Amino acid sequence: MTKEKVEKRVSAISNYIRISPSKIEIILFKIRGKTYRQALMILKNLPQRGGAIVWQTLYSAASNASHNFEFEKENLFIAEAFVNQGPILKRMRPRAKGRGFPIQKKMCHITIRVAEKI
């Protein structure tokens, strides 16, 4: 039997965020695998609106880790970061000759898991 290191992962989830999952995925790609401090600096300087939302979720995950499991924030890194499709608000836009054009307003669920470096 092999010995495996079990690392405790602490997560934070933001549900029903009114922004497209593809836009959030671009931001999450930039911070995956980074340390907590590096990720905060990256998110602070991003021009996208989604950067602030991801920042809040990451900050929440780090706060959960330090408060509930007594992890040090300096030792945290992003173990997982992913986004899932949420519900879609379906609207209609009037077009020429009495037609309608469908508009899909997408939502997403953001999950960030942090772990402590061993």
Helices and strands as residue ranges (DSSP letters): E 9-17, H 21-31, H 36-44, H 50-68, G 73-75, E 76-94, G 96-98, E 100-116
